[in-house]
Amino acid sequence: MSASTSQPTGSTETKTESSTKAALSISVTEKAAQAIRKQIDKRGTPDASLRVGIRGGGCSGFSYVIEFHDGPPKAKDRVFDQFGVRVVVDPKSLIYLNGTILDWEQTLMRQGFKFVNPNEKTSCGCGHSFTV
């Protein structure tokens, strides 16, 4: 993690799955939460969530998925409320995203969300695809 990455703190998790499996989780930095809130406000959907996940594909095997989700989470989704925003993850993706920090990066060359995933073994040059 770079020195400019802010640390996530003060998060709560709501389980929508009835089982008590080992606590898998992701975290959101305060900068990322501010960016999420800004986009939700811009969309005019105050009850929206940010859905993160993975899908097969990309040049390294998996690619990250990030999209807004309107409406209630699905029955098996894990919901993480952090810094006033709700992040939703499906259970299959959470296996590969466990321990990930979703950060917001703003440099001269790019701005956007950055996944800091401890499960990544390799990633491609574009930074959007990875292997585990």
Sequence and secondary structure as in RCSB ss.txt:
>XXXX:A:sequence
MSASTSQPTGSTETKTESSTKAALSISVTEKAAQAIRKQIDKRGTPDASLRVGIRGGGCSGFSYVIEFHDGPPKA
KDRVFDQFGVRVVVDPKSLIYLNGTILDWEQTLMRQGFKFVNPNEKTSCGCGHSFTV
>XXXX:A:secstr
  TT     S EEEE SSS       EE HHHHHHHHHHHHHHT TT EEEEEEEE STTSEEEEEEEE S   T
T EEEEETTEEEEE HHHHHHHTT EEEEEE SS EEEEEE TT SEE TTSSEEE 
